[in-house]
Amino acid sequence: MHFGTTEIILIIAVVFLLFGATRLPQLAKSIGQSRKAFKEGMREAEEENKPVATAPAPQISALSDEEILAEMQRRKAE
């Protein structure tokens, strides 16, 4: 859909008549604030969906026998 110059001028005139000169700046400001809030909400939602980096689990081969036995006893006590 392509709007020509005449259609755009007509739309602007109708908006100007509906809202008046005093309310147009308020309307533009509220639209800008809504857009900013929407973008911030989308950014926060994307951050929530990112996986959280956790500390890697120790490898069994890196533990001594005593450490393995201590861990097994600790888990058994829970």
C-alpha positions, -999 to +999 in steps of 0.1 A: +000+000+000+015+033-011+003+067+002+007+097-020+013+133-008-024+141-010-033+112+013-007+120+038-018+157+040-054+146+044-045+122+072-025+150+090-054+174+086-078+149+101-055+142+131-050+179+136-088+185+136-095+156+159-068+163+186-061+200+182-029+219+183-025+217+221-030+179+224-007+169+195+026+174+215+011+154+244+000+127+220+034+125+205+051+123+239+028+095+251+035+075+219+072+080+224+070+069+261+049+038+251+074+028+225+103+032+249+086+011+275+078-016+250+114-017+238+126-019+274+101-048+281+113-067+251+149-062+261+142-075+296+123-105+282+153-114+260+176-111+290+154-135+310+155-161+283+193-161+281+209-191+298+226-183+331+263-193+333+268-216+362+300-229+377+310-262+361+307-293+381+340-308+393+352-336+372+354-369+390+389-376+377+401-343+393+390-354+428+409-375+451+395-407+467+391-390+500+371-361+484+349-385+466+341-404+498+335-372+517+310-361+490+292-394+490+289-392+528+276-357+526+250-366+500+240-397+520+234-375+551+210-352+532 
